[in-house]
Amino acid sequence: MNSIEELLSKIKARPEMYIGRSSISCLKAFIDGWFYRDPTSISDFELMDGFQNWIEQKYNINTSHSWCDIILFYSQDESKALIIFFKEFDEWKKTKAPMARE
């Protein structure tokens, strides 16, 4: 598996199998570890940078905190934040799709 998008799709379907428990912080740690194992093999490595920028704009915040920290701050619950992450990620993918075709 060489795609973050593919990985996230699998995690979304069965989060506990991949990240141990329903937690946005566990998701972030898993993604970071998966990415740093061999960043040159990932076909869409810039994907999470784009998502980070989008989250900052959506929440109208300029910060050095990660997308994980931002979503967790506004949800105040690890499990709820994970659900929100997948909703936000899906929404972001829809907004970036028209730009990819241009």
C-alpha positions in Angstrom: 0.0 0.0 0.0 1.6 3.2 -1.2 -1.2 5.7 -0.8 -2.3 7.6 2.3 -5.8 7.8 0.8 -6.0 4.1 0.5 -4.7 3.6 4.0 -7.2 6.0 5.5 -10.0 4.2 3.6 -9.0 0.9 5.3 -8.7 2.6 8.7 -12.1 4.3 8.4 -13.7 0.9 7.8 -12.0 -0.8 10.8 -10.2 1.7 13.0 -9.7 -0.6 16.0 -7.9 -3.2 13.8 -5.4 -0.6 12.6 -5.0 1.9 15.4 -6.0 -0.1 18.5 -8.9 2.1 19.6 -11.2 4.8 18.2 -8.8 7.8 18.8 -7.7 10.6 16.5 -4.4 10.8 18.4 -3.8 7.1 17.6 -4.6 7.8 14.0 -2.1 10.6 13.8 0.6 8.5 15.4 -0.2 5.6 13.0 -0.1 7.8 10.0 3.2 9.5 11.1 4.8 6.1 11.7 3.5 4.7 8.4 4.8 7.8 6.6 8.2 7.9 8.1 8.9 4.2 7.5 9.7 5.1 3.8 8.4 8.5 2.7 9.8 8.1 -0.8 7.4 5.1 -1.5 4.2 7.1 -0.9 2.5 8.2 -4.0 0.4 11.0 -2.4 2.7 12.2 0.4 1.6 15.8 0.0 -2.0 14.9 0.8 -1.9 15.5 4.5 -0.2 18.9 4.0 -3.1 20.0 1.9 -5.5 18.7 4.5 -3.6 20.6 7.2 -4.0 23.9 5.3 -7.6 23.2 4.6 -8.4 22.5 8.3 -6.6 25.7 9.3 -8.7 27.7 6.9 -11.9 26.0 7.8 -11.5 26.5 11.5 -10.1 30.0 10.8 -7.0 29.4 12.8 -3.3 30.1 12.1 -1.3 27.8 14.2 1.6 25.4 14.4 -0.8 22.7 15.8 -1.6 19.7 13.6 -4.9 18.9 12.0 -5.2 16.3 14.8 -4.8 18.9 17.6 -7.2 21.3 15.9 -10.0 18.7 15.5 -9.4 17.3 19.0 -9.6 20.8 20.5 -12.9 21.5 19.0 -14.4 18.1 19.7 -12.9 17.5 23.2 -13.2 13.8 22.7 -10.8 11.3 21.0 -13.5 9.1 19.6 -15.7 12.0 18.3 -12.6 13.7 16.9 -11.9 10.5 14.8 -15.4 10.6 13.4 -15.1 14.3 12.6 -11.7 13.7 11.0 -13.2 11.3 8.5 -16.1 13.6 7.8 -13.7 16.5 7.3 -11.3 14.5 5.2 -14.2 13.4 2.9 -15.4 17.0 2.6 -11.9 18.2 1.8 -11.5 15.5 -0.9 -14.7 16.8 -2.5 -13.5 20.4 -2.5 -10.1 19.5 -4.0 -11.4 17.2 -6.7 -12.4 20.0 -9.1 -8.9 21.6 -8.8 -7.3 18.3 -9.7 -9.1 18.2 -13.0 -8.0 21.7 -14.1 
